[in-house]
Amino acid sequence: MAGISRTEAYSVFLLVCLFLSFSEARDHLVGGKSDAWRIPSSESDTLNHWAQKSRFLIGDSLVWEYDATKDSVLQVTKRDYVTCNTSTPIETYTGGSTKVKLEHSGPYYFISGAEGHCKKGQKLIVVVMSEKHRRFIRVSPAPSPAEIEGPAIAPAPTSAAGRLGGGFFMLALGVLLVVM
Ligand SMILES: *[C@@H]1O[C@H](CO)[C@@H](O)[C@H](O)[C@H]1NC(C)=O
């Protein structure tokens, strides 16, 4: 067969797997569309509904697009989120195009800065997953009792990147060996 060989094809596959294993931080457009930062039209249209369908990881960013003359984004405490208290936000974002980087795991609370909008449901909780929940395919077998009790065993890579890269690398290698 002319063109690329099987080996080359699977080498490319391997590289793609490696690339995916170090996937980039993502930007999440809040609500999934540019006019979504507004009072929800129904219970099923809330921003929290949208947020529950997404995975937020440390390093990702939230992006809001809204009419700067009518609205703003306030990052608030849980208490101010619940009570829709706009008087002392943690951060105030204005300007119509707001980007917030998610620096830590756990919940982030946002409400609209427009008068009365939060009470009508224009609010958002985003829960950022911790490092250990990052996308990760486990391929290494569970250690045997001998390994656990044995003396000096070389430690497995412990950094998240090492685990991720290692996982995908082993997966790709496994596929390569099975197919060739
Ligand atoms: C809003 O929060 C501020 C600061 O915590 C507080 O002084 C104020 O009473 C709160 N307003 C309402 C309506 O709860």
The ligand as a MOL file (V3000), in Angstrom:
LIG
                    3D

  0  0  0     0  0            999 V3000
M  V30 BEGIN CTAB
M  V30 COUNTS 14 14 0 0 0
M  V30 BEGIN ATOM
M  V30 1 C -25.0440 42.5330 52.5110 0
M  V30 2 O -23.7670 42.2770 53.0260 0
M  V30 3 C -23.2280 43.3530 53.7760 0
M  V30 4 C -21.7760 42.9910 54.1360 0
M  V30 5 O -21.6920 41.6620 54.5940 0
M  V30 6 C -24.0990 43.5820 54.9960 0
M  V30 7 O -23.6010 44.6730 55.7470 0
M  V30 8 C -25.5340 43.8850 54.5510 0
M  V30 9 O -26.3800 44.0050 55.6760 0
M  V30 10 C -26.0340 42.7870 53.6400 0
M  V30 11 N -27.3210 43.1670 53.0810 0
M  V30 12 C -28.3770 42.3660 53.1520 0
M  V30 13 C -29.6150 42.8940 52.5070 0
M  V30 14 O -28.3470 41.2780 53.6770 0
M  V30 END ATOM
M  V30 BEGIN BOND
M  V30 1 1 1 2
M  V30 2 1 1 10
M  V30 3 1 2 3
M  V30 4 1 3 4
M  V30 5 1 3 6
M  V30 6 1 4 5
M  V30 7 1 6 7
M  V30 8 1 6 8
M  V30 9 1 8 9
M  V30 10 1 8 10
M  V30 11 1 10 11
M  V30 12 1 11 12
M  V30 13 1 12 13
M  V30 14 2 12 14
M  V30 END BOND
M  V30 END CTAB
M  END
